[in-house]
């Protein structure tokens, strides 16, 4: 990437009045250099079957090209036109709830041959219209793609073929591995395979969800292959991945394996939304950025993030700027808002853009003007930032799905409570608040030895090969930290009949035979301050040390003989096991002990001061200092002399950095030459 991309999604099709030239003038004033267009308006481009009208696309490209503004084209396939559904109602996905009804976006069966026929045709028509244009710098295939619960007859037939290949046509092997004898679910002929939507078997159900995720891989790869036929070598292919949604971007996406789906892209992209105002912490920005950067170990694009958003997200003064630089600090090469203007009708009327409904300048727009011109001024020092982190978190879609079927807090009354992503964020948030940057890795990742410490949250379902790989990592000198619910079942969600944690029990130097929910259970031990009120939370395994050092035990009259947190030297490395969820303070003590033993730098700063770092294209170290609070923060600068890029002032070692409320300082290492 040659410049930082700063922009917004722009929809001429939605405008209530003519204002394209006026919008471009306001964009130029704000330093906006990129717009995303076309992804949401298939019904405008093909109003009737085989009738095409790309006049909106053409006129936006004409004006943007004249203004020197880049254009990213989105394939318009995530929202189908009415004529298609009228003529072919079965293109709507059939899910566990039955056939959907037209209205919302993302309701189609992405494997349906009729849908794919029409999607390919509109993509090709759009490519012929846009690929040759100078202003078009890249393509976004589809939008926040998932499998949308599709589980109709055609999908289930594909799934049976998938299983026949997986088990080499051996029904007995499948029945045995999935435990289908239970409740007479055994399948004795492939022709008798039941409707998967009714299964109560967690192994079979989780395998179907894993299969459904592969449909996303195939769909995005299929689109990318079409785009590749037309695009120039200087035009990229990306996709805007999103995350588990809890009213904002939260955790690993259950319905897409980002690692697999990203393989067809030339650059990864992401949509990140987060709490704002007093709830702005930067955690979701960092989490989403770190995960997206880790997909290809490269810089990435933020294709959507909030400008104003819903009323509770309108940023305080300074926050929009703070958020923009927070994206860059994780390795993003763009900041792009959803969207330029606020929509005047329909579903997202109050998901407000950079401009409000009146199209007038407002505080958010004026702050974007500051950001845009700063990007123009110092962007060369901030683009293509490279990171070399010593810490990683291993995440697994298979473990996530398995713990949906068999919840951490499930009882006879129902399967409710915390999930996999709560454990992931428990670990990630502690590292973030300690200013310890990390990468994400996946079960398929190789070369684990490049990390001094690997955290493994709730790896409930994992193949033996992965567990052995983690064993080897420790044997060869690595430091492994795993939580409860790790190494309990194999990749088919079949619980091990051997000592738990399966395969890793020698590595961790512990075993356990029972687990329960803590009620008034404290924690005591060598890492627990005598005056603290540390408690076991949510879930607890009754650990028995088999040579491991007990860092903490359960402070409870009935559970006091059991360990809660242990540390074990194994081969050349060390393995720490957290048998329960704890408060953040206790977790941070454990993390600090591990990092110190692994000789990983622990910055002197902690939340609300967040420091992120990297090396820029000039080979200089860059450090971002963020203040995620309403109070000024005064901190010592403990690194080499540098230049604060935003103010162009020299910063000396041990000088005090004064960071205003919701402010940012960016220090580039000073060239002593």
Helices and strands as residue ranges (DSSP letters): E 5-9, G 12-14, H 20-30, E 34-37, H 42-45, H 55-67, E 70-74, H 82-87, G 89-91, E 94-95, E 98-99, H 113-130, E 136-140, H 153-166, H 171-178, G 182-184, G 190-192, G 196-198, H 202-228, E 236-238, E 240-241, E 244-245, E 249-251, H 258-261, G 262-264, E 269-272, G 277-279, H 283-296, E 301-306, G 311-313, H 319-329, E 334-338, H 363-382, E 391-395, H 397-405, H 420-433, E 439-442, G 448-450, E 453-456, H 464-475, E 479-483, H 505-508, E 510-516, E 522-524, E 536-545, E 549-555, E 563-570, E 573-578, E 580-582, H 584-597, E 609-615, E 621-627, E 633-636, E 642-644, E 649-651, E 656-659, E 664-669
